[in-house]
Amino acid sequence: MKLFPRSNYFLAAFVYLVVIGWNVWWTFTWLYQQKLKDLAAEGSSNLELYVTYLQGVLEKYQHLPELLANDKVMINLLQEPRTPEQIDFLNRYLEKINSISNASETYLMDSSGLAVAASNWQENLSFVGQNFSYRPYFHEAMAGHLGRYFALGTTSRLRGYYFAYPIRQDDTILGALVVKINIDSVENNWGHEDQTFLVTDPDGVIFLSTKDDWRFHTLTPLSKEVDQRVRNSRRYPNVSLDPLHVISSQENEEGKIVRIKMPSDYKAKEYLLQTRFMQQADWNVQILTDTRRVERFVLLAFLVLSAILVLGSLLVLLLKQRRQRKIDLSRFEEQARKVLQAANEKLETRVTERTQEFTEINTLLRKEIEDRKRAEIALQHTRSELVHAAKMAALGQMSAGISHELNQPLAAIRSYSDNGKLFLQKGRLEETRWNLEQISELTERMAQIGVQLKQFSRKTSGQITVVPLHGVIDGALEILNPVIRKSKVSIDVVLQPEGLEVRANDVLLQQVMVNLIGNALDTVEGVSRQEIRVFACRKNQKVVITVEDSGTGIPPEHLPHIFEPFFTTKQSGKGLGLGLTITERILHEMKGEIQVVGSSRSGTKFEFILEEA
C-alpha cells in the first residue's frame, strides 16, 4: 500500500525536474542569442566608426601627392641636369611641406626609382640616394595611377601608408612624388579592453591591431605563393608572419565565433568576429569582441534563476516539513510528557545520591590538598638544604687547595714582616714601606678568597633577577682557582656578546657553574690534553651555555642515569652523586633545562638554556 504512493511521488519529481531543466536550457539559449545580438550591434556600430575614421585619415592625405606632382619645381628637377644647389633647395622645400602637412615623410623619385630629394635629407637614415623601384606603389605611379601601399619602411623600419602620384611632362612620366603617413595613432585612439580592432591587407596579414602581440600575424596560414610574394616585395622585412593560434571557428548569423589562444594568455579566449571591407584601400577591417560579457550575463542569470528555483523548492519543502512537524509534535508530545515525568523522578533520586557522594569526595580532596601543600613545603626545604649540603661538600673537597692558597700568602707575610723589622732597625724606611705594602696586598687577596667562599656557602633566597653571565663565570672560576692552578688545566671562556645577561639567581647559577666546571676538572684529570671550554650565545631569545671538556667521556650505559640522585662514576670519597641532580633542579626552578649534547672518549659537552634578560 505504501509503495504505490511513493512511486508516484518519485515519478512526479522526475517529470518536474525534466520540465524545469528543459525550460532553463531554452531560456538560457534565448538569453545567449539576445545578448550576442546586442554585442554584435555594438560591434557593428564601433566597426563602422573605425572604418570611417580610417577613411578620414587616408582621405586627408590622398590628394596631397597629386597637388605636389604638378609643382614646376618637381618637374624642372626631373627634366634638367640636377645640380647640388637644386637638390638642396628641393630637400628644404619638401621638408617644409612635410612639416606643414604633418606627414611622416615626403620624397621625390625619378623614373628609375631613385629618391633624388626627401624631407628627411638631414637624418642619418635619409631616403636620398635610396632606390625604391621594387615597391608596388612606384610601379602604379609609373603606370599613370595613384599608387597606394602599406608596408614597413626598409630604411626606417617604421610602419606607414604610401601615396605615390606620377609627375608628368606632357605625356611623359618623369618620376613619382611619394607621401608617407603614420597611422599608428589609429591603434592608440581605438584601444578597448573587451574589443580588439585589427586591419588586414589583401594578403590577410594583420598590420594594424590594438593588441601589440597580434601585429604581423595572420588569421589563417598563408599559401607558399602569397608568402613568397610578400617577402619579395619586402613589405614586412624581418617578420615571421606566423598565423594566430585559432583553436576553433564557427559561423553565426551575427558574425563568426572564434577561439584564439596566444602565448601570453592563460587560456583561450572566445571572440565575436565581424568584418567590413574597406574598398578605398583594399583592406579588411575587423573587430573581435570578447564574449565574456555575454557569458557573465548568462551565468549571472543562471545563478539568479537557480537561486529562485532552489529557494522556491526549499520554501515548499519547508512548509511541508513544518506541517509534518506539527503532526509529529502533537503525536509525540504526550509520550514525551510521560517519559519526562519518569525521568524527572529518577533524576531527583540520582541527584540526591550523587550529592552525598560529592560531599564525601570533597572532604577527602580538601584533606589531600592540605597534605600535598605540607609535603611541597617540606620538599622545598629539603631541596634548599640539599643544595646547601652540596655547597658544603664542594667546599670540603676544595679545602686542601684553599689551605694551600692561604699558606702561601701567610708564609710571604711572615717573611715580609721579618724583613721589615730588620729594615726598620737599620733605618731603611723606604724598604720597610715596600714590605708593608706587600703585606697589605697579600691580606687583601686572602680577604677576597674568604669573601668569595662566604658568598658561595651562604643560603640563597631563590629570587630571580637580571644576572651578568660573565660575573657568574668569573666567580665560579675564582672559587675553583686553587684546583685549577694545581691541575694546570687550560680553561677558555667565550661569550657572544660579552655583555650577555640572563634571568636567574646569582648564587644558584654560580653553584651550577661550580658543579659543571668542577666535574669537568675531575674528568680531565690524568689525560694528556687538559682543556675546558665555556661558551655562551643567544638563540631564539634564549641564552645557551655549554661546558665542554677533553676528558674520557661518560660511558653510553651511564648517560640515562647521570641526573639521578647519588649516581656517580667517581671513586669512593670523591663525590656523593648529587652535583648534577642539584644542578638540574636549580635550572628547573629558574625555568631552564640541561642536557648532555655529546659524550665520547674525546670529551663530554653539557648544554643548559636560560631566559635572556
CORJOPE-V320436 format. One record per residue. N is the residue number from 0. PSI is psi in whole degrees, -180 to 180 (999 if undefined). Layout:
((N,PSI) (N,PSI))
This chain:
((0,-31) (1,-20) (2,-40) (3,-48) (4,-40) (5,-38) (6,-42) (7,-38) (8,-46) (9,-37) (10,-43) (11,-39) (12,-38) (13,-45) (14,-40) (15,-44) (16,-40) (17,-45) (18,-45) (19,-42) (20,-43) (21,-42) (22,-40) (23,-43) (24,-45) (25,-40) (26,-45) (27,-32) (28,-43) (29,-43) (30,-41) (31,-45) (32,-40) (33,-46) (34,-32) (35,-36) (36,-42) (37,-42) (38,-40) (39,-40) (40,-42) (41,-41) (42,-40) (43,-42) (44,-47) (45,-36) (46,-40) (47,-41) (48,-40) (49,-42) (50,-43) (51,-41) (52,-42) (53,-43) (54,-39) (55,-40) (56,-42) (57,-41) (58,-24) (59,-34) (60,1) (61,-40) (62,-4) (63,-47) (64,-34) (65,-41) (66,-44) (67,-27) (68,-21) (69,3) (70,131) (71,-29) (72,-43) (73,-46) (74,-44) (75,-37) (76,-36) (77,-21) (78,-53) (79,164) (80,132) (81,132) (82,157) (83,-34) (84,-41) (85,-43) (86,-42) (87,-41) (88,-44) (89,-37) (90,-47) (91,-37) (92,-46) (93,-35) (94,-41) (95,-44) (96,-42) (97,-38) (98,-41) (99,-43) (100,-12) (101,31) (102,168) (103,-53) (104,152) (105,129) (106,159) (107,133) (108,142) (109,-175) (110,-16) (111,-3) (112,7) (113,132) (114,111) (115,-20) (116,148) (117,155) (118,-21) (119,32) (120,-24) (121,-9) (122,161) (123,-36) (124,49) (125,145) (126,-16) (127,129) (128,-6) (129,143) (130,122) (131,31) (132,-16) (133,-10) (134,136) (135,-33) (136,-29) (137,-43) (138,-39) (139,-42) (140,-40) (141,-19) (142,0) (143,14) (144,165) (145,116) (146,137) (147,141) (148,141) (149,133) (150,170) (151,135) (152,129) (153,-23) (154,-49) (155,-20) (156,23) (157,146) (158,146) (159,158) (160,131) (161,131) (162,128) (163,129) (164,140) (165,145) (166,119) (167,150) (168,102) (169,-119) (170,5) (171,132) (172,114) (173,-24) (174,-156) (175,147) (176,128) (177,133) (178,122) (179,129) (180,151) (181,121) (182,25) (183,-28) (184,-23) (185,-43) (186,-42) (187,-33) (188,-16) (189,17) (190,138) (191,146) (192,-43) (193,-8) (194,138) (195,119) (196,140) (197,152) (198,131) (199,146) (200,179) (201,-21) (202,-3) (203,13) (204,132) (205,113) (206,-15) (207,133) (208,141) (209,-5) (210,119) (211,-39) (212,-2) (213,-16) (214,140) (215,33) (216,178) (217,154) (218,-29) (219,153) (220,140) (221,146) (222,163) (223,-39) (224,-45) (225,-43) (226,-42) (227,-39) (228,-41) (229,-41) (230,-35) (231,-34) (232,-6) (233,40) (234,-40) (235,78) (236,144) (237,34) (238,137) (239,-27) (240,39) (241,147) (242,151) (243,152) (244,85) (245,110) (246,-42) (247,157) (248,130) (249,125) (250,143) (251,152) (252,-20) (253,-10) (254,-143) (255,130) (256,117) (257,149) (258,121) (259,136) (260,115) (261,154) (262,-30) (263,-12) (264,146) (265,-38) (266,170) (267,146) (268,147) (269,134) (270,154) (271,115) (272,123) (273,141) (274,141) (275,134) (276,128) (277,94) (278,-33) (279,-40) (280,1) (281,40) (282,156) (283,115) (284,126) (285,149) (286,131) (287,115) (288,125) (289,129) (290,9) (291,-30) (292,-42) (293,-45) (294,-41) (295,-41) (296,-47) (297,-39) (298,-42) (299,-43) (300,-40) (301,-43) (302,-41) (303,-48) (304,-41) (305,-40) (306,-40) (307,-45) (308,-43) (309,-45) (310,-39) (311,-45) (312,-43) (313,-37) (314,-43) (315,-47) (316,-37) (317,-43) (318,-42) (319,-41) (320,-38) (321,-41) (322,-42) (323,-36) (324,-38) (325,-42) (326,-47) (327,-37) (328,-43) (329,-29) (330,-40) (331,-7) (332,-44) (333,-43) (334,-41) (335,-37) (336,-41) (337,-45) (338,-39) (339,-38) (340,-44) (341,-41) (342,-35) (343,-43) (344,-42) (345,-38) (346,-40) (347,-41) (348,-44) (349,-34) (350,-42) (351,-44) (352,-44) (353,-31) (354,-42) (355,-40) (356,-43) (357,-34) (358,-44) (359,-43) (360,-39) (361,-40) (362,-43) (363,-38) (364,-43) (365,-42) (366,-41) (367,-37) (368,-43) (369,-41) (370,-40) (371,-38) (372,-44) (373,-39) (374,-37) (375,-41) (376,-43) (377,-37) (378,-42) (379,-40) (380,-41) (381,-41) (382,-44) (383,-43) (384,-35) (385,-41) (386,-44) (387,-37) (388,-38) (389,-38) (390,-45) (391,-38) (392,-40) (393,-40) (394,-37) (395,-39) (396,-28) (397,1) (398,-39) (399,-45) (400,-38) (401,-41) (402,-42) (403,-36) (404,-35) (405,-31) (406,-37) (407,-50) (408,-37) (409,-43) (410,-40) (411,-39) (412,-43) (413,-42) (414,-44) (415,-36) (416,-40) (417,-44) (418,-36) (419,-38) (420,-46) (421,-44) (422,-35) (423,-40) (424,-34) (425,2) (426,16) (427,81) (428,-36) (429,-45) (430,-36) (431,-44) (432,-41) (433,-41) (434,-41) (435,-38) (436,-40) (437,-39) (438,-41) (439,-43) (440,-38) (441,-40) (442,-37) (443,-41) (444,-43) (445,-36) (446,-41) (447,-40) (448,-42) (449,-41) (450,-43) (451,-43) (452,-36) (453,-44) (454,-40) (455,-34) (456,-16) (457,158) (458,150) (459,154) (460,-15) (461,10) (462,136) (463,125) (464,-179) (465,121) (466,124) (467,124) (468,-36) (469,-40) (470,-38) (471,-45) (472,-41) (473,-41) (474,-43) (475,-40) (476,-33) (477,-39) (478,-41) (479,4) (480,-43) (481,-42) (482,-39) (483,-46) (484,-33) (485,-39) (486,-15) (487,43) (488,142) (489,118) (490,124) (491,123) (492,123) (493,122) (494,129) (495,103) (496,178) (497,-35) (498,35) (499,138) (500,146) (501,162) (502,110) (503,179) (504,127) (505,-51) (506,-45) (507,-40) (508,-36) (509,-37) (510,-42) (511,-48) (512,-39) (513,-44) (514,-47) (515,-45) (516,-36) (517,-42) (518,-39) (519,-39) (520,-41) (521,-35) (522,-40) (523,-3) (524,126) (525,-2) (526,161) (527,-41) (528,107) (529,98) (530,141) (531,133) (532,126) (533,122) (534,140) (535,143) (536,167) (537,147) (538,110) (539,51) (540,24) (541,167) (542,123) (543,122) (544,130) (545,143) (546,115) (547,134) (548,170) (549,30) (550,-160) (551,-8) (552,174) (553,130) (554,143) (555,-34) (556,-18) (557,-15) (558,-41) (559,-12) (560,3) (561,-24) (562,6) (563,144) (564,140) (565,13) (566,124) (567,150) (568,3) (569,166) (570,160) (571,133) (572,-8) (573,2) (574,154) (575,-10) (576,23) (577,-10) (578,-54) (579,-31) (580,-47) (581,-40) (582,-45) (583,-42) (584,-38) (585,-45) (586,-36) (587,-39) (588,-28) (589,20) (590,36) (591,-180) (592,154) (593,149) (594,162) (595,117) (596,-6) (597,133) (598,126) (599,-174) (600,-15) (601,5) (602,175) (603,144) (604,114) (605,144) (606,129) (607,152) (608,134) (609,163) (610,139) (611,141) (612,999))
